[in-house]
Amino acid sequence: MILVKTEMGQQVLKDRSVRLTPRQRSAFILFDGKRSVAEVLAAGMGVAQEDVDQLVDLGLLERSTASMSEAAIASAQPASLAAPASAPATDDRSIQQRYQDAYPVATRLTAALGLRGFRLNLAVEAATTYEELAALAPKIRSAVGPEKAAPLEQALGS
Protein backbone atom coordinates (compact mmCIF):
# COMPACT_ATOMS: atom_id res chain seq x y z
CA MET A 1 0.00 0.00 0.00
CA ILE A 2 1.30 3.44 -0.92
CA LEU A 3 0.61 6.38 1.38
CA VAL A 4 0.88 10.11 0.65
CA LYS A 5 0.83 13.18 2.85
CA THR A 6 -2.52 14.94 3.26
CA GLU A 7 -2.87 18.72 3.06
CA MET A 8 -2.76 18.79 6.85
CA GLY A 9 0.30 16.54 6.71
CA GLN A 10 2.10 18.97 4.39
CA GLN A 11 1.34 21.82 6.79
CA VAL A 12 2.51 19.83 9.83
CA LEU A 13 5.75 19.00 8.02
CA LYS A 14 6.42 22.71 7.53
CA ASP A 15 5.34 24.18 10.86
CA ARG A 16 5.81 21.16 13.20
CA SER A 17 2.46 21.88 14.85
CA VAL A 18 1.97 18.20 15.72
CA ARG A 19 4.61 16.63 17.92
CA LEU A 20 6.13 13.59 16.23
CA THR A 21 8.87 11.32 17.50
CA PRO A 22 12.10 11.41 15.48
CA ARG A 23 11.25 7.97 14.03
CA GLN A 24 7.78 9.10 13.01
CA ARG A 25 9.11 12.28 11.42
CA SER A 26 11.73 10.32 9.45
CA ALA A 27 9.09 7.89 8.21
CA PHE A 28 6.69 10.74 7.50
CA ILE A 29 9.24 12.41 5.24
CA LEU A 30 9.75 9.15 3.30
CA PHE A 31 6.07 8.86 2.35
CA ASP A 32 6.17 10.57 -1.03
CA GLY A 33 3.53 8.65 -2.96
CA LYS A 34 6.15 6.42 -4.55
CA ARG A 35 7.32 4.25 -1.66
CA SER A 36 5.13 1.55 -0.18
CA VAL A 37 4.61 1.09 3.54
CA ALA A 38 6.79 -2.03 3.36
CA GLU A 39 9.64 -0.05 1.77
CA VAL A 40 9.48 2.65 4.44
CA LEU A 41 9.41 0.05 7.22
CA ALA A 42 12.33 -1.78 5.61
CA ALA A 43 14.40 1.41 5.42
CA GLY A 44 15.91 0.41 8.77
CA MET A 45 15.20 3.55 10.78
CA GLY A 46 13.46 1.74 13.61
CA VAL A 47 10.04 2.67 12.29
CA ALA A 48 7.28 0.27 13.33
CA GLN A 49 3.85 -0.33 11.80
CA GLU A 50 2.35 1.35 14.89
CA ASP A 51 4.19 4.58 14.00
CA VAL A 52 2.70 4.52 10.50
CA ASP A 53 -0.76 3.71 11.88
CA GLN A 54 -0.52 6.69 14.23
CA LEU A 55 0.37 9.01 11.33
CA VAL A 56 -2.68 7.75 9.44
CA ASP A 57 -4.89 8.12 12.54
CA LEU A 58 -3.69 11.71 12.99
CA GLY A 59 -4.81 12.42 9.43
CA LEU A 60 -1.29 13.19 8.22
CA LEU A 61 -1.16 10.32 5.71
CA GLU A 62 -3.76 8.77 3.44
CA ARG A 63 -3.83 6.01 0.86
CA SER A 64 -2.55 7.16 -2.51
CA THR A 65 -5.24 7.72 -5.13
CA ALA A 66 -2.90 6.04 -7.63
CA SER A 67 -2.89 2.80 -5.64
CA MET A 68 -6.67 3.05 -5.24
CA SER A 69 -7.13 3.55 -8.98
CA GLU A 70 -4.89 0.54 -9.70
CA ALA A 71 -7.12 -1.56 -7.48
CA ALA A 72 -10.21 -0.17 -9.22
CA ILE A 73 -8.72 -0.96 -12.63
CA ALA A 74 -7.90 -4.50 -11.51
CA SER A 75 -11.44 -5.02 -10.20
CA ALA A 76 -12.95 -3.56 -13.40
CA GLN A 77 -11.25 -6.16 -15.60
CA PRO A 78 -13.48 -8.98 -16.77
CA ALA A 79 -13.09 -12.02 -14.54
CA SER A 80 -12.06 -14.13 -17.51
CA LEU A 81 -8.99 -11.94 -18.06
CA ALA A 82 -7.99 -11.46 -14.43
CA ALA A 83 -8.79 -14.89 -12.97
CA PRO A 84 -6.10 -17.53 -12.99
CA ALA A 85 -6.80 -20.62 -15.07
CA SER A 86 -6.90 -22.79 -11.94
CA ALA A 87 -9.91 -20.93 -10.49
CA PRO A 88 -12.92 -23.22 -10.08
CA ALA A 89 -15.85 -22.49 -12.37
CA THR A 90 -18.33 -22.68 -9.47
CA ASP A 91 -16.86 -19.63 -7.69
CA ASP A 92 -18.75 -16.62 -9.05
CA ARG A 93 -17.19 -14.02 -6.75
CA SER A 94 -15.36 -11.15 -8.41
CA ILE A 95 -11.59 -10.84 -8.14
CA GLN A 96 -12.05 -7.82 -5.86
CA GLN A 97 -14.41 -9.78 -3.60
CA ARG A 98 -11.93 -12.66 -3.37
CA TYR A 99 -9.20 -10.18 -2.41
CA GLN A 100 -11.44 -8.59 0.23
CA ASP A 101 -12.28 -12.03 1.64
CA ALA A 102 -8.69 -13.30 1.60
CA TYR A 103 -6.82 -10.22 2.87
CA PRO A 104 -8.00 -10.41 6.53
CA VAL A 105 -7.36 -14.16 6.58
CA ALA A 106 -3.83 -13.68 5.23
CA THR A 107 -3.01 -10.88 7.69
CA ARG A 108 -4.34 -12.95 10.60
CA LEU A 109 -2.26 -15.97 9.59
CA THR A 110 0.97 -14.02 9.08
CA ALA A 111 0.49 -11.92 12.22
CA ALA A 112 0.16 -15.13 14.23
CA LEU A 113 3.67 -16.10 13.12
CA GLY A 114 5.17 -13.30 15.21
CA LEU A 115 8.68 -12.17 14.37
CA ARG A 116 9.21 -15.30 12.31
CA GLY A 117 6.63 -14.03 9.82
CA PHE A 118 7.39 -10.32 10.01
CA ARG A 119 8.55 -9.92 6.41
CA LEU A 120 5.77 -12.12 5.10
CA ASN A 121 3.28 -10.02 7.06
CA LEU A 122 4.71 -6.87 5.47
CA ALA A 123 4.41 -8.44 2.04
CA VAL A 124 0.76 -9.31 2.70
CA GLU A 125 0.05 -5.77 3.90
CA ALA A 126 1.71 -4.40 0.77
CA ALA A 127 -0.38 -6.62 -1.52
CA THR A 128 -3.03 -4.38 -3.07
CA THR A 129 -4.41 -6.74 -5.70
CA TYR A 130 -5.78 -10.25 -5.83
CA GLU A 131 -2.87 -11.38 -7.99
CA GLU A 132 -0.27 -10.11 -5.50
CA LEU A 133 -2.06 -11.80 -2.61
CA ALA A 134 -2.49 -15.06 -4.55
CA ALA A 135 1.24 -15.03 -5.34
CA LEU A 136 1.98 -14.96 -1.58
CA ALA A 137 -0.36 -17.88 -0.81
CA PRO A 138 2.30 -20.61 -1.32
CA LYS A 139 4.69 -18.83 1.07
CA ILE A 140 1.93 -18.47 3.65
CA ARG A 141 0.99 -22.14 3.22
CA SER A 142 4.57 -23.27 3.80
CA ALA A 143 4.90 -21.01 6.86
CA VAL A 144 1.65 -21.97 8.62
CA GLY A 145 0.97 -25.43 7.20
CA PRO A 146 -1.73 -26.70 4.86
CA GLU A 147 -4.44 -27.04 7.53
CA LYS A 148 -4.21 -23.43 8.71
CA ALA A 149 -3.83 -22.18 5.13
CA ALA A 150 -7.06 -23.87 3.97
CA PRO A 151 -9.30 -20.87 4.84
CA LEU A 152 -6.99 -18.60 2.84
CA GLU A 153 -7.10 -20.88 -0.19
CA GLN A 154 -10.88 -21.06 0.10
CA ALA A 155 -11.14 -17.25 0.28
CA LEU A 156 -8.86 -16.91 -2.74
CA GLY A 157 -10.98 -19.44 -4.60
CA SER A 158 -8.09 -21.79 -5.33
Residue frames as a rotation matrix with the C-alpha (Angstrom) as fourth column:
MET 1
0.587 0.809 0.000 0.00
0.809 -0.587 0.000 0.00
0.000 0.000 -1.000 0.00
ILE 2
-0.506 -0.729 0.462 1.30
0.734 -0.645 -0.213 3.44
0.453 0.231 0.861 -0.92
LEU 3
0.400 0.585 -0.706 0.61
0.865 -0.495 0.080 6.38
-0.303 -0.643 -0.704 1.38
VAL 4
-0.263 -0.422 0.867 0.88
0.618 -0.764 -0.185 10.11
0.741 0.487 0.462 0.65
LYS 5
-0.853 -0.068 -0.518 0.83
0.460 -0.567 -0.683 13.18
-0.248 -0.821 0.515 2.85
THR 6
0.246 0.957 0.152 -2.52
0.969 -0.243 -0.036 14.94
0.002 0.157 -0.988 3.26
GLU 7
0.286 -0.077 0.955 -2.87
0.245 -0.958 -0.150 18.72
0.926 0.277 -0.255 3.06
MET 8
0.922 0.060 0.381 -2.76
-0.344 -0.318 0.883 18.79
0.175 -0.946 -0.273 6.85
GLY 9
0.716 -0.693 0.087 0.30
0.589 0.666 0.458 16.54
-0.376 -0.276 0.885 6.71
GLN 10
0.152 -0.643 0.751 2.10
0.778 -0.390 -0.492 18.97
0.609 0.659 0.441 4.39
GLN 11
0.503 0.111 0.857 1.34
-0.241 -0.934 0.263 21.82
0.830 -0.339 -0.443 6.79
VAL 12
0.977 -0.134 0.167 2.51
-0.124 0.281 0.952 19.83
-0.175 -0.950 0.258 9.83
LEU 13
0.478 -0.848 0.229 5.75
0.878 0.458 -0.135 19.00
0.010 0.266 0.964 8.02
LYS 14
0.049 -0.438 0.898 6.42
0.440 -0.798 -0.413 22.71
0.897 0.415 0.153 7.53
ASP 15
0.119 0.078 0.990 5.34
-0.528 -0.840 0.130 24.18
0.841 -0.538 -0.058 10.86
ARG 16
-0.683 -0.437 -0.586 5.81
0.142 0.706 -0.693 21.16
0.717 -0.557 -0.420 13.20
SER 17
-0.294 0.670 0.681 2.46
-0.823 -0.540 0.176 21.88
0.485 -0.509 0.711 14.85
VAL 18
0.869 0.492 -0.044 1.97
-0.413 0.773 0.481 18.20
0.271 -0.399 0.876 15.72
ARG 19
0.093 -0.868 0.487 4.61
-0.945 0.077 0.317 16.63
-0.313 -0.490 -0.814 17.92
LEU 20
0.876 0.080 -0.475 6.13
-0.294 0.869 -0.397 13.59
0.381 0.488 0.785 16.23
THR 21
0.636 -0.721 0.275 8.87
0.055 0.399 0.915 11.32
-0.769 -0.567 0.293 17.50
PRO 22
-0.140 -0.772 -0.621 12.10
-0.738 -0.337 0.585 11.41
-0.660 0.540 -0.522 15.48
ARG 23
-0.791 -0.104 0.603 11.25
0.197 0.890 0.411 7.97
-0.579 0.444 -0.683 14.03
GLN 24
0.179 0.953 0.244 7.78
0.708 0.048 -0.705 9.10
-0.683 0.299 -0.666 13.01
ARG 25
0.539 -0.017 -0.842 9.11
-0.342 -0.918 -0.201 12.28
-0.770 0.396 -0.501 11.42
SER 26
-0.567 -0.809 -0.155 11.73
-0.534 0.218 0.817 10.32
-0.627 0.546 -0.556 9.45
ALA 27
-0.625 0.417 0.659 9.09
0.594 0.803 0.055 7.89
-0.506 0.426 -0.750 8.21
PHE 28
0.399 0.844 -0.357 6.69
0.432 -0.517 -0.739 10.74
-0.809 0.141 -0.571 7.50
ILE 29
0.081 -0.475 -0.876 9.24
-0.638 -0.700 0.321 12.41
-0.766 0.533 -0.360 5.24
LEU 30
-0.832 -0.501 0.239 9.75
-0.188 0.659 0.728 9.15
-0.522 0.560 -0.643 3.30
PHE 31
-0.135 0.852 0.506 6.07
0.716 0.437 -0.544 8.86
-0.685 0.289 -0.669 2.35
ASP 32
-0.626 -0.233 -0.744 6.17
-0.268 -0.832 0.486 10.57
-0.732 0.504 0.459 -1.03
GLY 33
0.422 0.859 -0.289 3.53
-0.657 0.071 -0.751 8.65
-0.625 0.507 0.594 -2.96
LYS 34
0.274 -0.413 -0.869 6.15
-0.811 0.387 -0.439 6.42
0.518 0.825 -0.229 -4.55
ARG 35
-0.784 -0.612 -0.103 7.32
-0.430 0.655 -0.622 4.25
0.449 -0.443 -0.776 -1.66
SER 36
0.195 0.831 -0.520 5.13
0.002 0.530 0.848 1.55
0.981 -0.166 0.101 -0.18
VAL 37
0.731 0.128 0.670 4.61
-0.651 -0.164 0.741 1.09
0.205 -0.978 -0.036 3.54
ALA 38
0.914 -0.401 0.060 6.79
0.370 0.886 0.280 -2.03
-0.166 -0.234 0.958 3.36
GLU 39
0.290 -0.844 0.451 9.64
0.632 -0.185 -0.752 -0.05
0.718 0.503 0.480 1.77
VAL 40
0.243 -0.160 0.957 9.48
-0.499 -0.866 -0.018 2.65
0.832 -0.473 -0.290 4.44
LEU 41
0.878 0.113 0.465 9.41
-0.469 0.397 0.789 0.05
-0.096 -0.911 0.401 7.22
ALA 42
0.788 -0.599 0.145 12.33
0.613 0.786 -0.087 -1.78
-0.062 0.157 0.986 5.61
ALA 43
0.635 -0.551 0.541 14.40
-0.048 -0.727 -0.685 1.41
0.771 0.409 -0.488 5.42
GLY 44
0.128 -0.640 -0.758 15.91
0.773 0.543 -0.328 0.41
0.622 -0.544 0.564 8.77
MET 45
-0.461 -0.273 0.844 15.20
-0.166 -0.908 -0.384 3.55
0.872 -0.317 0.374 10.78
GLY 46
-0.974 0.089 -0.207 13.46
0.225 0.339 -0.914 1.74
-0.011 -0.937 -0.350 13.61
VAL 47
-0.541 0.839 -0.067 10.04
-0.840 -0.533 0.102 2.67
0.050 0.111 0.993 12.29
ALA 48
-0.879 0.327 0.348 7.28
0.191 0.908 -0.373 0.27
-0.438 -0.262 -0.860 13.33
GLN 49
-0.575 0.751 0.325 3.85
0.592 0.107 0.799 -0.33
0.565 0.652 -0.506 11.80
GLU 50
0.167 0.644 -0.747 2.35
0.971 -0.237 0.013 1.35
-0.168 -0.728 -0.665 14.89
ASP 51
-0.494 -0.422 -0.760 4.19
0.299 -0.904 0.307 4.58
-0.817 -0.076 0.572 14.00
VAL 52
-0.982 0.156 0.107 2.70
0.072 -0.212 0.975 4.52
0.175 0.965 0.197 10.50
ASP 53
-0.242 0.950 -0.196 -0.76
0.846 0.306 0.437 3.71
0.475 -0.060 -0.878 11.88
GLN 54
-0.012 0.198 -0.980 -0.52
0.784 -0.607 -0.132 6.69
-0.621 -0.770 -0.148 14.23
LEU 55
-0.843 -0.332 -0.424 0.37
0.006 -0.793 0.609 9.01
-0.539 0.511 0.670 11.33
VAL 56
-0.753 0.647 0.119 -2.68
0.296 0.172 0.940 7.75
0.587 0.743 -0.321 9.44
ASP 57
-0.024 0.768 -0.640 -4.89
0.986 0.125 0.114 8.12
0.168 -0.628 -0.760 12.54
LEU 58
-0.303 -0.168 -0.938 -3.69
0.503 -0.864 -0.007 11.71
-0.810 -0.474 0.346 12.99
GLY 59
0.747 0.654 0.118 -4.81
0.407 -0.309 -0.859 12.42
-0.526 0.690 -0.498 9.43
LEU 60
0.208 -0.767 -0.606 -1.29
-0.503 -0.616 0.606 13.19
-0.839 0.179 -0.514 8.22
LEU 61
-0.871 -0.462 -0.170 -1.16
-0.401 0.467 0.788 10.32
-0.284 0.754 -0.592 5.71
GLU 62
0.297 0.944 0.145 -3.76
-0.600 0.302 -0.741 8.77
-0.743 0.133 0.656 3.44
ARG 63
0.048 -0.218 0.975 -3.83
0.512 0.843 0.164 6.01
-0.857 0.492 0.152 0.86
SER 64
-0.761 -0.440 -0.477 -2.55
-0.180 -0.563 0.807 7.16
-0.623 0.700 0.349 -2.51
THR 65
0.322 0.900 -0.294 -5.24
-0.562 -0.069 -0.824 7.72
-0.762 0.431 0.483 -5.13
ALA 66
-0.096 -0.439 -0.893 -2.90
-0.968 0.252 -0.019 6.04
0.233 0.862 -0.449 -7.63
SER 67
-0.965 -0.262 0.029 -2.89
-0.260 0.930 -0.261 2.80
0.041 -0.259 -0.965 -5.64
MET 68
-0.326 0.922 0.211 -6.67
-0.127 0.178 -0.976 3.05
-0.937 -0.345 0.059 -5.24
SER 69
0.349 0.464 -0.814 -7.13
-0.845 -0.220 -0.487 3.55
-0.405 0.858 0.315 -8.98
GLU 70
-0.586 -0.592 -0.553 -4.89
-0.750 0.655 0.094 0.54
0.306 0.470 -0.828 -9.70
ALA 71
-0.879 0.325 0.348 -7.12
0.033 0.770 -0.637 -1.56
-0.475 -0.549 -0.688 -7.48
ALA 72
0.082 0.956 -0.282 -10.21
-0.355 -0.237 -0.904 -0.17
-0.931 0.175 0.320 -9.22
ILE 73
0.030 -0.158 -0.987 -8.72
-0.999 0.014 -0.032 -0.96
0.019 0.987 -0.158 -12.63
ALA 74
-0.901 -0.415 -0.130 -7.90
-0.408 0.910 -0.078 -4.50
0.151 -0.017 -0.988 -11.51
SER 75
-0.621 0.728 0.291 -11.44
0.141 0.468 -0.872 -5.02
-0.771 -0.501 -0.393 -10.20
ALA 76
0.177 0.708 -0.683 -12.95
-0.622 -0.457 -0.635 -3.56
-0.762 0.538 0.360 -13.40
GLN 77
-0.659 -0.463 -0.592 -11.25
-0.752 0.414 0.513 -6.16
0.008 0.783 -0.621 -15.60
PRO 78
0.430 0.796 -0.426 -13.48
-0.760 0.574 0.304 -8.98
0.487 0.193 0.852 -16.77
ALA 79
0.494 -0.196 0.847 -13.09
-0.659 0.551 0.512 -12.02
-0.567 -0.811 0.143 -14.54
SER 80
0.942 -0.124 0.312 -12.06
0.274 0.823 -0.498 -14.13
-0.195 0.555 0.809 -17.51
LEU 81
0.555 -0.781 0.286 -8.99
-0.014 -0.352 -0.936 -11.94
0.832 0.516 -0.206 -18.06
ALA 82
0.076 -0.541 0.838 -7.99
-0.843 -0.483 -0.236 -11.46
0.533 -0.688 -0.493 -14.43
ALA 83
0.688 0.253 0.680 -8.79
-0.646 0.641 0.414 -14.89
-0.331 -0.725 0.604 -12.97
PRO 84
-0.489 -0.872 0.031 -6.10
-0.787 0.457 0.415 -17.53
-0.376 0.179 -0.909 -12.99
ALA 85
-0.276 0.352 -0.894 -6.80
-0.710 0.553 0.437 -20.62
0.648 0.755 0.097 -15.07
SER 86
-0.803 -0.110 -0.586 -6.90
0.211 0.867 -0.452 -22.79
0.558 -0.486 -0.673 -11.94
ALA 87
-0.771 0.567 0.291 -9.91
-0.599 -0.487 -0.636 -20.93
-0.219 -0.664 0.715 -10.49
PRO 88
-0.747 0.542 0.385 -12.92
0.500 0.840 -0.212 -23.22
-0.438 0.034 -0.898 -10.08
ALA 89
-0.789 0.482 0.382 -15.85
0.194 -0.394 0.898 -22.49
0.584 0.782 0.217 -12.37
THR 90
0.074 0.890 -0.450 -18.33
0.824 0.200 0.530 -22.68
0.562 -0.410 -0.719 -9.47
ASP 91
-0.214 -0.222 -0.951 -16.86
0.807 -0.589 -0.044 -19.63
-0.551 -0.777 0.305 -7.69
ASP 92
0.208 0.403 0.891 -18.75
0.881 -0.472 0.008 -16.62
0.424 0.784 -0.454 -9.05
ARG 93
0.629 -0.064 -0.775 -17.19
0.490 -0.741 0.459 -14.02
-0.603 -0.668 -0.435 -6.75
SER 94
0.917 -0.348 0.193 -15.36
-0.061 -0.602 -0.796 -11.15
0.393 0.718 -0.574 -8.41
ILE 95
0.085 -0.976 -0.198 -11.59
0.599 0.209 -0.773 -10.84
0.796 -0.053 0.603 -8.14
GLN 96
-0.397 -0.198 0.896 -12.05
-0.399 -0.842 -0.362 -7.82
0.827 -0.501 0.255 -5.86
GLN 97
0.588 0.690 0.423 -14.41
-0.710 0.189 0.678 -9.78
0.388 -0.699 0.601 -3.60
ARG 98
0.745 -0.397 -0.537 -11.93
0.422 0.903 -0.082 -12.66
0.517 -0.165 0.840 -3.37
TYR 99
-0.327 -0.892 0.311 -9.20
0.307 -0.412 -0.858 -10.18
0.894 -0.184 0.409 -2.41
GLN 100
-0.173 0.334 0.927 -11.44
-0.732 -0.674 0.106 -8.59
0.660 -0.660 0.361 0.23
ASP 101
0.866 0.500 -0.028 -12.28
-0.377 0.686 0.622 -12.03
0.330 -0.528 0.783 1.64
ALA 102
0.622 -0.672 -0.403 -8.69
0.576 0.741 -0.345 -13.30
0.530 -0.018 0.848 1.60
TYR 103
-0.018 -0.716 0.698 -6.82
-0.089 -0.694 -0.714 -10.22
0.996 -0.075 -0.051 2.87
PRO 104
0.319 0.121 0.940 -8.00
-0.897 -0.283 0.341 -10.41
0.307 -0.952 0.018 6.53
VAL 105
0.998 0.019 0.061 -7.36
-0.035 0.960 0.277 -14.16
-0.053 -0.278 0.959 6.58
ALA 106
0.464 -0.883 0.068 -3.83
0.533 0.217 -0.818 -13.68
0.707 0.415 0.572 5.23
THR 107
-0.048 -0.489 0.871 -3.01
-0.455 -0.766 -0.455 -10.88
0.889 -0.418 -0.186 7.69
ARG 108
0.661 0.341 0.668 -4.34
-0.749 0.242 0.617 -12.95
0.049 -0.909 0.415 10.60
LEU 109
0.948 -0.307 -0.082 -2.26
0.301 0.950 -0.080 -15.97
0.102 0.052 0.993 9.59
THR 110
0.192 -0.947 0.259 0.97
0.477 -0.141 -0.868 -14.02
0.858 0.290 0.424 9.08
ALA 111
0.131 -0.105 0.986 0.49
-0.671 -0.742 0.010 -11.92
0.730 -0.663 -0.168 12.22
ALA 112
0.911 0.274 0.308 0.16
-0.412 0.601 0.684 -15.13
0.002 -0.750 0.661 14.23
LEU 113
0.648 -0.734 -0.205 3.67
0.514 0.619 -0.594 -16.10
0.562 0.279 0.778 13.12
GLY 114
0.778 -0.347 -0.523 5.17
0.335 -0.475 0.814 -13.30
-0.531 -0.808 -0.254 15.21
LEU 115
0.294 -0.759 -0.581 8.68
-0.593 -0.621 0.512 -12.17
-0.750 0.195 -0.633 14.37
ARG 116
-0.439 -0.445 0.780 9.21
0.230 0.784 0.577 -15.30
-0.868 0.433 -0.242 12.31
GLY 117
-0.052 0.521 0.852 6.63
0.982 0.183 -0.052 -14.03
-0.183 0.834 -0.521 9.82
PHE 118
0.030 0.056 -0.998 7.39
0.299 -0.953 -0.045 -10.32
-0.954 -0.297 -0.046 10.01
ARG 119
-0.767 -0.401 -0.502 8.55
-0.319 -0.440 0.839 -9.92
-0.558 0.803 0.210 6.41
LEU 120
-0.811 0.543 0.215 5.77
0.548 0.579 0.604 -12.12
0.203 0.608 -0.767 5.10
ASN 121
0.050 0.831 -0.554 3.28
0.874 -0.305 -0.379 -10.02
-0.484 -0.465 -0.742 7.06
LEU 122
-0.239 -0.214 -0.947 4.71
-0.122 -0.961 0.248 -6.87
-0.963 0.174 0.204 5.47
ALA 123
-0.989 -0.140 -0.053 4.41
-0.076 0.167 0.983 -8.44
-0.129 0.976 -0.175 2.04
VAL 124
-0.415 0.908 0.052 0.76
0.907 0.409 0.098 -9.31
0.068 0.088 -0.994 2.70
GLU 125
0.177 0.482 -0.858 0.05
0.574 -0.759 -0.307 -5.77
-0.799 -0.439 -0.411 3.90
ALA 126
-0.509 -0.445 -0.737 1.71
-0.316 -0.700 0.641 -4.40
-0.801 0.559 0.215 0.77
ALA 127
-0.855 0.240 0.460 -0.38
0.507 0.576 0.641 -6.62
-0.110 0.782 -0.614 -1.52
THR 128
-0.606 0.628 -0.489 -3.03
-0.395 -0.771 -0.500 -4.38
-0.690 -0.110 0.715 -3.07
THR 129
-0.092 0.582 -0.808 -4.41
-0.974 0.118 0.195 -6.74
0.209 0.805 0.555 -5.70
TYR 130
0.799 0.469 0.377 -5.78
-0.521 0.852 0.045 -10.25
-0.300 -0.233 0.925 -5.83
GLU 131
0.786 -0.524 -0.329 -2.87
0.007 0.539 -0.842 -11.38
0.618 0.660 0.427 -7.99
GLU 132
-0.152 -0.878 0.453 -0.27
-0.581 -0.292 -0.760 -10.11
0.800 -0.378 -0.466 -5.50
LEU 133
0.029 0.246 0.969 -2.06
-0.974 0.226 -0.028 -11.80
-0.226 -0.943 0.246 -2.61
ALA 134
0.941 0.337 0.020 -2.49
-0.317 0.902 -0.293 -15.06
-0.117 0.269 0.956 -4.55
ALA 135
0.439 -0.858 -0.266 1.24
-0.193 0.199 -0.961 -15.03
0.878 0.473 -0.078 -5.34
LEU 136
-0.372 -0.576 0.728 1.98
-0.818 -0.167 -0.550 -14.96
0.438 -0.801 -0.409 -1.58
ALA 137
0.605 0.756 0.250 -0.36
-0.785 0.512 0.349 -17.88
0.136 -0.407 0.903 -0.81
PRO 138
0.638 -0.388 -0.665 2.30
0.161 0.912 -0.378 -20.61
0.753 0.134 0.644 -1.32
LYS 139
-0.480 -0.842 0.244 4.69
-0.056 -0.249 -0.967 -18.83
0.875 -0.478 0.072 1.07
ILE 140
-0.188 0.507 0.841 1.93
-0.955 -0.296 -0.035 -18.47
0.231 -0.809 0.540 3.65
ARG 141
0.792 0.516 -0.326 0.99
-0.472 0.857 0.208 -22.14
0.387 -0.011 0.922 3.22
SER 142
0.234 -0.779 -0.581 4.57
0.320 0.626 -0.711 -23.27
0.918 -0.020 0.396 3.80
ALA 143
-0.631 -0.498 0.595 4.90
-0.325 -0.527 -0.786 -21.01
0.705 -0.689 0.170 6.86
VAL 144
-0.313 0.597 0.739 1.65
-0.948 -0.143 -0.286 -21.97
-0.065 -0.789 0.611 8.62
GLY 145
-0.848 0.005 0.529 0.97
-0.028 0.998 -0.054 -25.43
-0.528 -0.061 -0.847 7.20
PRO 146
-0.880 0.475 0.011 -1.73
0.071 0.110 0.991 -26.70
0.470 0.873 -0.130 4.86
GLU 147
-0.261 0.831 -0.492 -4.44
0.944 0.326 0.049 -27.04
0.201 -0.452 -0.869 7.53
LYS 148
-0.103 0.182 -0.978 -4.21
0.572 -0.793 -0.208 -23.43
-0.814 -0.581 -0.023 8.71
ALA 149
-0.836 -0.285 -0.469 -3.83
-0.186 -0.657 0.731 -22.18
-0.516 0.698 0.496 5.13
ALA 150
-0.664 0.616 0.424 -7.06
0.745 0.592 0.307 -23.87
-0.062 0.520 -0.852 3.97
PRO 151
0.308 0.834 -0.458 -9.30
0.701 -0.524 -0.483 -20.87
-0.643 -0.172 -0.746 4.84
LEU 152
-0.146 -0.447 -0.882 -6.99
-0.313 -0.825 0.470 -18.60
-0.938 0.345 -0.019 2.84
GLU 153
-0.964 -0.238 0.120 -7.10
0.015 0.405 0.914 -20.88
-0.266 0.883 -0.386 -0.19
GLN 154
-0.276 0.943 0.185 -10.88
0.938 0.306 -0.163 -21.06
-0.210 0.129 -0.969 0.10
ALA 155
0.347 0.388 -0.854 -11.14
0.311 -0.907 -0.286 -17.25
-0.885 -0.166 -0.435 0.28
LEU 156
-0.468 -0.603 -0.646 -8.86
-0.466 -0.452 0.760 -16.91
-0.751 0.657 -0.069 -2.74
GLY 157
0.591 0.770 -0.239 -10.98
-0.652 0.281 -0.705 -19.44
-0.476 0.572 0.668 -4.60
SER 158
0.007 -0.658 -0.753 -8.09
-0.880 0.353 -0.318 -21.79
0.475 0.665 -0.577 -5.33
